[in-house]
Amino acid sequence: MVGLGQRIQDQNDSGKVDSWGQWQWSDADARRLMEGAGFVDITVSVLPAGPKEQLVRGTKPADIAIAR
């Protein structure tokens, strides 16, 4: 699971760096980035309490062949 900072309010801010030097991504862009890196079964969520921290989780299939 990866924390991507606070969820952005304005979708036009996706792909920009905030005043703290952190990249900001919309849910759709975070999903697209994970898919581009080869992850599957991706979920994008937000912490239920405290700051609205955006969390992204995915599974990356193994690239190795299993010998029989």
N, C-alpha and C positions, 0 to 999 in steps of 0.2 A: 504494500500500500504506500502511496506517495501523497504527501501533502503539498498542495500547490498554492498555499496562501489563501487569503480571503476570497470568497466568491465575488466576482465582479458584478456590478449593478448595470453598467452600460456595456452592451455587447461590442460596441465600437472600440472598447479598451482592450479587447482580446489581442494578444500578441505584442503588447506594449510592456515596458518596464515601469513599475511604480516608483514612488519617491524613496522607497527602501532598497531599490535595486533588484526587486523580484519580478520575474516575468508573470504576467497575468493571462489567464486563458479562460474562454467561455467553456461551458460544459461540452459543447459540440467540438470545439477545437481541441480540448484535452483528449477527448475520445479519438479524434482523427490522428493526433500525435502518437497515441498509444498504438493504434492500428498500424500506423506507418512504421513503428518500431517492431512490429511482429507480434503484438499481444492480441489475445482473444478473450472472450468472456469478460469484457470491460464494464465496470460500473463506475459511475461518477456520483458522489454523494457529498453531503455537508455534515459536519459535526452537529449533533442535536443541541448542544449547549455551548455557551461561551461564544468566542468569535466564530463567524461563519466560515470556518476553514474548509476549503474544497479538498476532498479526498478522491483519489483515483486508484482503482485496483484492477489488475488484469492477470491473465495467465499467459505464459510464453511457452509454446510447445517445444519439446526437446528437438534438437537438430541431429541427434545421433541415431544411427540405425541399430536395432537390437539384433544381435546374432543369435541364431537358433542352433 
